[in-house]
Amino acid sequence: MADKTLKVSRVELKHHINYFQYVSLSHKLANVLIEDAHNGDRGYVVRSLYFDDYKNSDFYEKLAGLENRKKIRLRVYSPTDKKAKLEIKRKYGDSQEKKTVLIDKADAEELIKQNYEVLRKYESETARSIYHIMKLNRMKPVVLIEYRRKAFIHPMNSIRITLDNDIRSNEINFGLFDEKVVLIPTDDYDTNILEIKYNNFIFKYITDIFAPLDLERQSYSKYMIGRGLFERYMG
């Protein structure tokens, strides 16, 4: 299959916000940026299945706060999707590099069963790299996470602002394409996350929107929050 790899490198900053700030920012960002066509009133669904090795290395590296680390995941936007994004994200301090290759639903389901060989048919450097990492480290699915996202973009510098909430997870059932999978809220309260992503620099008229909120940088990770049971009883 032809290489359709997507590579993105950019700065990524995260902040906790409350519900009132979420609503306010939704309106303000829609006035100055291009709103994602799928936003609607409540945002669109993102469902991701994360993998880790049998030593849970990615979990412990994140827990230790290592600056350079990786995550591998499958991502869909509906359990009825016929394709899935296979992604590897690498973090270098504030900078992120994400490489994505689109794979068939059947192949995604085979990966969940730990049949890595299905990746060998993709003529993609990213697919080959992920194949070797998954096979060498015996990667296995560890947590399914779903949330709602509103996204706002500016074409210059790949500026992308996202607002996420309704974050839920399952550490036992990894049914990425299961419409009836049970997902449990990751927090006891309503969590809203603002993510600011860009290359090189971001325009002042955009940062001026956030200035009155006096936001503090956060190290929030949906992956870590989603693995709450593992951290509580095994970590």
QUINOR-V207010 format. One record per helix or strand of 2 or more residues. SS is the DSSP state (h for helix, s for strand). FROM is the first residue (numbers start at 1). LEN is the number of residues. If there is no record, write none. Layout:
ss=SS from=FROM len=LEN
ss=SS from=FROM len=LEN
This chain:
ss=s from=6 len=12
ss=h from=19 len=14
ss=s from=34 len=2
ss=s from=44 len=9
ss=h from=57 len=7
ss=s from=68 len=9
ss=s from=83 len=10
ss=s from=95 len=10
ss=h from=105 len=8
ss=h from=116 len=6
ss=h from=125 len=13
ss=s from=140 len=15
ss=h from=156 len=3
ss=s from=159 len=12
ss=s from=184 len=2
ss=s from=192 len=7
ss=h from=204 len=8
ss=h from=222 len=5
ss=h from=228 len=6
